[in-house]
Amino acid sequence: MKTSVDISYYPLNENYKVPIKAFIKRLNNHKSLVVRTNGMSTQVFGDFDDVMSALASEIKAAFEVPHSVFILKIINADLKSIPKL
């Protein structure tokens, strides 16, 4: 099953950009995923098991930064191929 995830990551410290960029870089190392970023969030597309496995691993690594908050929206569809409205 294909899935799409919209992720917002909020490291609650003054140096918040470094852990966000590191998280996105680690996600991009998962070659089975498509990762897109914009000014508001990061989207991840791929097979459900691949996406969830990668997210579990990378969110766990990101939690090494104290007081990190993630907000996820997950849908059981491949939204990267749906035209923009």
N, C-alpha and C positions, 0 to 999 in steps of 0.2 A: 504494500500500500504506500502511495506517495503522501508526503506531508509537507506542510509549510509552517514555519515558525517565525513570528515577529518577536524580537528580543530588545528590551531596553535594559541597560546595565548602568547602575548608579553606585560607584564606589564612593562612600560618604567620607571623603577626605579632600584636602586642598589640592593634592596632586592626582586628580581623578582621570586625567587624559591618558596617563601611562598605562594603568591597568586595562582601560577600555581598548586601547590600541593593541596591547598584548593579547587580550581575549580574542579580538577579531583576527589577529595574525594566526593564533593557534587554530581557530575554526577553519581558516583558509588552508591549513595543512592537511585537512581531511579531504582527500581528492574525490571521494564519492559524493561530496556535497557541493551545492551551488550556494555561495555566500554573496549577498549584496548589502551594501551599507548606504545610508543616507544621513542627513543631519538629525534625524529623529530616532532611528533604530537600525537594527541589523536584521535582515531576513535570511533564513536558512531553508533550503529546499533539498529534498531527496527522499530516499526510502525511509520509512518510519523508523525501522530498527537502527539504521545508520545514523540518522539525525539524533535520535534519543540517546544513543550510546555516546556520540560525540559531545552532545550537550551535557550529559552527566559528567563526563570526564573534564570538560573545559570549565564548567561551572564550579566543580569541586576545586580545580586549580585556582580559579578566581577567588574562591572563598578564603584563600590564604591572606587576602587583603581584608583586614577587619572591617566589619560593618558594610558589606557589599549587598546591594539589593538588585534582584533580577525580576523583571516583569515579562512574562511570556504569554503570547497568544498562539495557540496551536490549532490547525485545521487539517482535516484528513483529505486534502486535495493539493494538487500541484498548482499553486497560484502564479508561479513565474511565467506560465504560458498564457495566462488570461490577459487580454488587452486592457490597457488603462482606460478608465472612463473619461 
